[in-house]
Amino acid sequence: MIGEEQYKNKIRNGAEALASGPAIGYAKRMLSALIFDADEPVALADTLATLVPGAIEGVLREVVVVDGRHPEVRRVADHAGCRLEDLSMLADIAASFKGDWVLVVRCGDRLGADWVELAARHAAGSERTEAGRLDTSVRGGRDWTQVWRPRPRALIVPKAHLARRLAAKAPPGDWARGLRVRRLRETVR
């Protein structure tokens, strides 16, 4: 487990990256990130740390943290410059997300090193009828208690589709329902 000072540094670095603005080439297809089930500050710091490259590259426009009721979770999210929202209000504000696409990730999941390129390529080349799926990992890896649980995954969903699913009060597992979901992976060069 990392100490409080270590995750403060991760968050501080991420907030500075978010403030730096968009990189050339990705300005038309920016993402919003939606982190749900945010109930543990260290898990939130882990997830936010993996989003930093997206902010540095200018692909990630904003981060919305959902259900951050724990005071420490709220503090971490605030230090990182994230928007805090309640799940019950998400349907009302989904249309106001800044990105055309929304990266949906569960708190504690960590994106792979190549997620920025994969997400940008998907958003630039996909129709709005297709979601992208990124494999993620969890701090400490998978142990024997996780063998029968599904592997964590992040989704890249068109904002308009997510807004409709949220208005229908769909649970997080159904936010991509109605879209073809394609696994995004690095191509061999």
C-alpha positions as CSV (number, residue, x, y, z in Angstrom):
1,M,0.0,0.0,0.0
2,I,1.3,3.4,-0.9
3,G,1.5,6.2,1.7
4,E,-0.5,9.4,1.7
5,E,2.4,11.5,0.5
6,Q,2.9,9.2,-2.5
7,Y,-0.7,9.4,-3.8
8,K,-0.7,13.2,-3.1
9,N,2.3,13.4,-5.5
10,K,0.5,11.2,-8.1
11,I,-2.5,13.4,-8.0
12,R,-0.5,16.7,-8.0
13,N,1.3,15.6,-11.1
14,G,-1.9,14.6,-12.8
15,A,-3.6,17.9,-12.0
16,E,-0.6,19.8,-13.5
17,A,-0.9,17.7,-16.7
18,L,-4.6,18.3,-17.0
19,A,-4.0,22.1,-16.8
20,S,-1.4,22.0,-19.7
21,G,-4.1,21.9,-22.5
22,P,-4.6,19.8,-25.6
23,A,-1.8,18.4,-27.8
24,I,-1.9,19.0,-31.5
25,G,-3.7,16.3,-33.5
26,Y,-6.2,15.2,-30.9
27,A,-8.2,18.4,-30.4
28,K,-11.2,17.1,-32.4
29,R,-11.7,13.8,-30.5
30,M,-11.2,14.5,-26.9
31,L,-12.4,12.2,-24.1
32,S,-14.0,12.7,-20.8
33,A,-13.2,10.1,-18.2
34,L,-15.9,8.7,-15.8
35,I,-14.6,6.9,-12.7
36,F,-17.3,5.1,-10.9
37,D,-17.5,3.2,-7.6
38,A,-15.1,5.6,-6.1
39,D,-15.0,4.5,-2.5
40,E,-11.3,4.2,-1.6
41,P,-8.7,7.1,-1.9
42,V,-5.7,4.9,-2.7
43,A,-7.7,3.1,-5.4
44,L,-8.7,6.4,-6.9
45,A,-5.1,7.7,-6.9
46,D,-4.1,4.5,-8.7
47,T,-6.7,5.0,-11.4
48,L,-6.0,8.7,-11.8
49,A,-2.3,8.0,-12.1
50,T,-2.9,5.9,-15.2
51,L,-5.0,8.7,-16.7
52,V,-2.1,11.2,-16.6
53,P,-0.6,10.3,-20.0
54,G,-4.0,11.1,-21.6
55,A,-4.0,14.5,-20.1
56,I,-0.4,15.1,-21.1
57,E,-1.2,14.1,-24.7
58,G,-4.2,16.3,-24.7
59,V,-6.7,13.5,-25.3
60,L,-8.3,13.6,-21.9
61,R,-10.4,16.7,-21.4
62,E,-12.0,16.1,-18.0
63,V,-12.4,13.5,-15.2
64,V,-15.7,12.9,-13.4
65,V,-15.6,10.9,-10.2
66,V,-18.9,9.3,-9.3
67,D,-20.0,8.4,-5.8
68,G,-17.1,9.8,-3.9
69,R,-18.8,9.9,-0.6
70,H,-15.7,9.1,1.6
71,P,-14.1,12.4,2.6
72,E,-10.6,11.2,1.6
73,V,-11.9,10.2,-1.8
74,R,-13.4,13.7,-2.2
75,R,-10.1,15.3,-1.2
76,V,-8.1,13.2,-3.7
77,A,-10.6,14.0,-6.5
78,D,-10.5,17.7,-5.6
79,H,-6.7,17.8,-5.5
80,A,-6.6,16.3,-9.0
81,G,-9.1,18.8,-10.4
82,C,-11.9,16.2,-10.9
83,R,-15.6,16.9,-11.0
84,L,-17.5,15.0,-8.2
85,E,-20.9,13.8,-9.1
86,D,-23.5,11.5,-7.5
87,L,-24.7,8.5,-9.5
88,S,-28.3,9.6,-9.2
89,M,-27.5,13.0,-10.9
90,L,-25.3,11.5,-13.6
91,A,-28.2,11.2,-16.2
92,D,-28.9,14.9,-15.8
93,I,-25.3,16.1,-16.5
94,A,-24.0,13.4,-19.0
95,A,-24.8,15.7,-21.9
96,S,-22.5,18.3,-20.5
97,F,-19.4,16.1,-20.6
98,K,-16.7,18.0,-22.5
99,G,-15.5,15.0,-24.6
100,D,-17.5,13.4,-27.5
101,W,-16.4,10.1,-26.1
102,V,-16.4,8.9,-22.5
103,L,-13.8,6.6,-21.0
104,V,-15.7,4.6,-18.3
105,V,-13.4,3.0,-15.7
106,R,-14.1,1.5,-12.3
107,C,-12.2,3.1,-9.4
108,G,-9.0,1.0,-8.7
109,D,-8.6,-0.3,-12.2
110,R,-5.4,0.7,-14.0
111,L,-5.1,1.3,-17.7
112,G,-2.3,-0.1,-19.7
113,A,0.6,2.0,-21.0
114,D,-0.8,2.1,-24.5
115,W,-4.3,3.2,-23.7
116,V,-3.9,6.8,-25.0
117,E,-3.0,5.8,-28.5
118,L,-5.6,3.0,-28.6
119,A,-8.4,5.4,-27.3
120,A,-7.4,8.2,-29.7
121,R,-7.3,5.9,-32.6
122,H,-10.7,4.4,-31.7
123,A,-12.4,7.8,-31.2
124,A,-10.9,9.1,-34.5
125,G,-11.8,6.2,-36.6
126,S,-15.0,4.6,-35.2
127,E,-18.6,5.3,-35.9
128,R,-20.8,6.2,-33.0
129,T,-22.3,2.7,-33.1
130,E,-19.2,1.0,-31.7
131,A,-17.7,1.1,-28.2
132,G,-14.1,0.3,-27.4
133,R,-13.0,-2.0,-24.6
134,L,-9.6,-1.7,-22.9
135,D,-8.2,-4.4,-20.6
136,T,-7.1,-3.0,-17.3
137,S,-5.4,-4.4,-14.2
138,V,-6.0,-4.0,-10.5
139,R,-3.4,-3.0,-7.9
140,G,-1.6,-6.1,-6.7
141,G,-2.7,-8.2,-9.7
142,R,-5.2,-11.0,-9.6
143,D,-5.2,-13.4,-6.7
144,W,-7.1,-16.7,-6.3
145,T,-10.3,-14.9,-5.0
146,Q,-10.6,-13.2,-8.4
147,V,-10.4,-16.3,-10.6
148,W,-14.1,-16.5,-11.2
149,R,-14.7,-12.7,-11.4
150,P,-14.7,-11.0,-14.8
151,R,-11.5,-9.3,-15.7
152,P,-11.7,-5.5,-15.2
153,R,-12.2,-3.5,-18.4
154,A,-12.6,0.1,-19.3
155,L,-15.0,1.2,-22.0
156,I,-14.9,4.0,-24.5
157,V,-18.5,5.0,-25.3
158,P,-20.0,7.8,-27.4
159,K,-21.3,10.5,-25.0
160,A,-24.8,10.6,-26.6
161,H,-25.2,6.9,-26.2
162,L,-24.0,7.0,-22.5
163,A,-26.5,9.9,-21.9
164,R,-29.3,7.8,-23.2
165,R,-28.3,4.7,-21.1
166,L,-28.0,6.8,-18.0
167,A,-31.4,8.4,-18.7
168,A,-32.8,4.8,-18.8
169,K,-31.2,4.2,-15.4
170,A,-29.0,1.4,-16.7
171,P,-26.4,0.1,-14.3
172,P,-22.7,0.5,-15.2
173,G,-22.4,-3.0,-16.7
174,D,-25.1,-2.0,-19.3
175,W,-23.8,1.4,-20.3
176,A,-22.5,0.0,-23.6
177,R,-25.6,-2.1,-24.3
178,G,-26.9,-1.6,-27.9
179,L,-23.4,-0.9,-29.3
180,R,-21.0,-3.3,-30.9
181,V,-18.0,-3.6,-28.5
182,R,-14.6,-4.0,-30.0
183,R,-11.6,-5.0,-27.9
184,L,-8.8,-2.4,-28.5
185,R,-5.3,-3.8,-28.5
186,E,-1.9,-2.8,-29.8
187,T,-1.3,-3.8,-33.4
188,V,2.0,-5.5,-34.4
189,R,4.2,-3.0,-36.2
